[in-house]
């Protein structure tokens, strides 16, 4: 998340080492099979190329498209997003 902020100079204040420019965090230690990427299809703040980078960096992640959702889906429909998280946790426990 902090590396994504580097793309937006007005957010850079106080980000010491990460304000050198855009980049991806080191995800080599992340078990991407335990990751869910949920993207709103009306998210105009996270462009398709950035989503594709995250999906490529986490190849085993579950990708969940959120039709009709914008950048902060939890604010648009908190119950739907809570259900998504709950279902993901339940499927991992099964």
Secondary structure, 3 states (H helix, E strand, C coil): CHHHHCCCHHHCCCCHHHHHCCCCCCCCCCCHHHCEEEEECCCCCCCHHHHHHHHHHCCCCEEEEECCCCCCHHHHCHHHHHHHHHHHHHHHHC
